[in-house]
Every structure is written in structure tokens, then in C-alpha cells.
Amino acid sequence: GVMSSTYLKVDPSLGMIARINRTLDTTNCMTSQTKKVVSGVLFSTGLWVALIVTMRYSLKVLLSYHGWMFAEHGKMSRATKIWMSMVKIFSGRK
């Protein structure tokens, strides 16, 4: 998605791809097209890693909530419902 938007002249990275591209300009062993592709791949990989780390940390924080254990049987508070939906979102399909 990032690479296709780059070719459509839309910058989803808010200038980070151009900054990586300028950093790669110091090495004279790549063509300009190769530099664009490498900078896009580096940005996409960094974005993916940041997303995965954020999701894992969020799930870790969510799973430390124990308020649902002290709720009265048969009654579920709004906080517990929100907690359950957030755990379902961050835990994935499985």
C-alpha cells in the first residue's frame, strides 16, 4: 500500500520516505528508482514493526486488568464490556 501510494504521488509517511531517500543519496551505488523502492520498503517495515510492538504492549496492558473477576455474577459493567471488546480486537482472529 505504501509503495503504490508513493507511485501515485501521495505521501503517507509525512516526509519520512523522502528523508530516508536523502540519506541513501550519500551512497552512490544505487539508481534513483532503487533508492525510492528501498526507502519505501524501509519505512513500511518500520511501520509494521511499530504497529506489532504497539499491539503487543496494548494487549499486555489489557490482560493485566482483573476487574472482571470481582464483578457480580450475571452483571457486566461497561468497563468490562469495553475491556472484552478491546482484548478481542488486539488478540486477532484466533
PASEDREN-55884 format. One line per 4 residues: number of its first residue (from 0); their letters; for each residue x, y, z of C-alpha. Coordinates in pm, 1 decimal. Example, Ala and Ser with C-alpha at 12.3 -4.5 7.8 and 13.67 -1.06 7.14 Angstrom:
// residues 2
0 = as = 1230.0:-450.0:780.0; 1367.0:-106.0:714.0
This chain:
// residues 94
0 = gvms = 0.0:0.0:0.0; 279.8:241.8:86.0; 465.4:171.1:-236.3; 156.2:210.5:-453.9
4 = styl = 70.2:541.8:-288.0; 426.9:659.2:-344.7; 389.6:598.2:-717.5; 61.0:791.2:-713.4
8 = kvdp = 249.2:1093.5:-568.8; 72.8:1063.9:-230.9; 298.2:1071.6:74.2; 153.5:859.0:356.3
12 = slgm = 478.8:883.1:552.8; 464.6:1260.1:609.7; 811.5:1307.0:462.7; 988.0:1009.9:620.2
16 = iari = 1034.5:826.3:288.3; 1195.1:1138.3:137.2; 1424.9:1169.2:440.3; 1532.7:804.8:406.3
20 = nrtl = 1582.6:862.8:33.2; 1808.5:1163.4:103.3; 2008.4:952.6:348.1; 2051.5:687.7:80.2
24 = dttn = 2172.1:958.4:-162.1; 2506.9:959.7:16.8; 2574.3:612.7:-125.2; 2633.9:635.7:-498.4
28 = cmts = 2578.7:266.7:-567.5; 2201.0:279.9:-634.9; 1985.9:436.3:-901.4; 1712.9:682.5:-804.1
32 = qtkk = 1440.4:422.8:-865.4; 1618.4:170.9:-643.0; 1656.7:434.2:-370.5; 1282.7:506.0:-382.9
36 = vvsg = 1197.1:138.6:-352.6; 1446.1:75.7:-71.5; 1330.0:381.4:125.2; 965.7:274.8:83.3
40 = vlfs = 1042.4:-78.1:198.5; 1241.1:50.6:498.3; 956.9:282.2:601.3; 695.4:9.3:557.1
44 = tglw = 898.6:-236.6:762.0; 949.6:17.3:1039.3; 578.5:98.7:1040.4; 488.3:-270.2:1056.4
48 = vali = 729.6:-333.9:1346.0; 597.3:-29.9:1536.6; 239.4:-149.7:1485.8; 316.8:-501.5:1608.6
52 = vtmr = 504.4:-374.9:1915.7; 220.2:-135.1:1997.8; -40.3:-408.0:1963.3; 158.2:-648.9:2180.9
56 = yslk = 213.8:-389.6:2451.4; -154.0:-287.6:2443.7; -262.8:-649.2:2477.9; -21.4:-697.1:2767.4
60 = vlls = -170.5:-396.7:2946.2; -525.9:-511.2:2871.2; -461.7:-860.4:3004.9; -339.6:-718.5:3335.5
64 = yhgw = -696.1:-593.9:3408.7; -864.5:-807.9:3673.6; -1178.7:-606.4:3740.6; -1397.0:-863.7:3568.5
68 = mfae = -1319.1:-1119.0:3841.7; -1474.8:-903.3:4111.5; -1795.5:-828.2:3924.1; -2123.4:-965.8:4049.1
72 = hgkm = -2228.6:-1287.9:3874.2; -2456.5:-1222.9:3579.2; -2388.3:-848.5:3568.0; -2122.8:-697.0:3348.0
76 = srat = -2008.7:-338.2:3388.0; -1947.8:-105.8:3095.2; -1573.6:-107.9:3168.8; -1566.1:-487.6:3145.7
80 = kiwm = -1756.1:-482.0:2814.8; -1511.8:-229.0:2672.0; -1220.9:-436.1:2804.4; -1357.2:-753.3:2640.1
84 = smvk = -1401.2:-582.7:2304.0; -1051.1:-431.6:2316.3; -896.5:-769.8:2402.5; -1085.8:-924.1:2111.7
88 = ifsg = -959.1:-653.8:1875.3; -594.4:-672.3:1983.7; -574.0:-1050.0:2014.5; -650.1:-1109.3:1646.7
92 = rk = -858.0:-1372.1:1470.8; -761.5:-1665.5:1687.0
